[in-house]
Amino acid sequence: MSLDIKSIKKVASLARIRMSDEELERISPRLSKIIDFVEQLAEVDTDNVEPLANVVDIAPKLREDIVNDGGYEEKILANAPESSQGYFVVPNAIEDNT
């Protein structure tokens, strides 16, 4: 599948990536190859294949899960422009006009 410059420009815009016309021309063949490879992978029959978390049957080393409160409240809030009752104070993100 070949991607045209218009489609690449649209995807870049949606991803908020600014690209020059030169960059679009350079990346077009690369993206087309990637899309072709993904289409090739989609043709592989995986009906009877179990999902794997790891290709090697080794259990991961896990650390003990220790719950603590951190004990750094004062140090952390010392960096805050404003705090109250142990919390950061931030401006309202949504105005309530009711």
C-alpha positions as CSV (number, residue, x, y, z in Angstrom):
1,M,0.0,0.0,0.0
2,S,1.4,3.3,-1.0
3,L,0.7,6.3,1.2
4,D,0.3,9.7,-0.6
5,I,1.7,12.9,0.8
6,K,-1.8,14.2,1.6
7,S,-2.5,11.2,3.9
8,I,0.9,11.5,5.6
9,K,0.3,15.2,6.1
10,K,-3.1,14.5,7.7
11,V,-1.6,11.9,10.1
12,A,1.2,14.3,11.0
13,S,-1.4,17.0,11.7
14,L,-3.4,14.7,13.9
15,A,-0.3,13.7,15.8
16,R,0.7,17.4,16.1
17,I,3.9,16.8,14.2
18,R,5.1,19.7,12.0
19,M,6.8,18.4,8.9
20,S,8.2,20.2,5.9
21,D,7.4,19.1,2.3
22,E,10.9,17.8,2.0
23,E,10.5,15.6,5.2
24,L,7.1,14.4,3.9
25,E,8.7,13.3,0.6
26,R,11.5,11.6,2.4
27,I,9.3,9.7,4.9
28,S,6.7,8.6,2.4
29,P,8.5,5.5,1.0
30,R,9.5,4.5,4.6
31,L,6.0,4.6,5.9
32,S,4.7,2.7,2.8
33,K,7.2,-0.1,3.6
34,I,6.0,-0.2,7.2
35,I,2.4,-0.4,6.2
36,D,3.2,-3.2,3.7
37,F,5.0,-5.1,6.4
38,V,2.0,-4.8,8.8
39,E,-0.3,-6.0,6.0
40,Q,2.0,-9.0,5.5
41,L,1.8,-9.8,9.2
42,A,-2.0,-9.6,9.1
43,E,-1.9,-12.5,6.6
44,V,-0.3,-14.9,9.1
45,D,-2.6,-17.5,10.6
46,T,-2.5,-17.2,14.4
47,D,-5.8,-18.9,15.2
48,N,-4.3,-21.7,17.3
49,V,-1.4,-19.7,18.9
50,E,-1.6,-18.9,22.6
51,P,-0.6,-15.4,23.7
52,L,2.8,-15.2,25.3
53,A,4.1,-12.8,27.9
54,N,7.6,-14.2,27.4
55,V,9.1,-16.5,24.8
56,V,11.2,-18.2,27.5
57,D,9.5,-20.2,30.3
58,I,11.2,-18.3,33.1
59,A,9.4,-16.8,36.1
60,P,10.4,-13.2,36.6
61,K,12.1,-12.2,39.9
62,L,9.7,-10.2,41.9
63,R,10.5,-7.9,44.8
64,E,8.4,-7.9,48.0
65,D,5.6,-5.3,47.8
66,I,6.2,-3.1,50.8
67,V,3.5,-0.4,51.3
68,N,4.7,2.8,52.9
69,D,3.6,6.4,53.0
70,G,6.9,7.8,51.7
71,G,7.3,10.1,54.6
72,Y,8.4,13.0,52.4
73,E,5.3,15.2,52.5
74,E,7.0,18.2,53.9
75,K,9.9,18.0,51.4
76,I,7.6,17.6,48.5
77,L,5.2,20.4,49.5
78,A,8.1,22.7,50.1
79,N,8.4,23.0,46.3
80,A,4.7,23.8,45.8
81,P,3.7,27.4,45.1
82,E,0.7,26.9,47.4
83,S,-0.4,24.0,49.6
84,S,-3.2,23.4,52.1
85,Q,-3.7,20.5,54.6
86,G,-1.0,18.4,53.0
87,Y,-2.2,18.8,49.4
88,F,-1.1,20.9,46.4
89,V,-3.4,23.8,45.7
90,V,-4.1,24.3,42.0
91,P,-6.3,26.7,40.1
92,N,-9.7,25.5,39.0
93,A,-9.6,23.8,35.6
94,I,-13.4,24.0,35.1
95,E,-15.5,27.0,36.0
96,D,-18.9,26.2,37.6
97,N,-21.4,28.7,36.2
98,T,-24.5,27.2,37.6
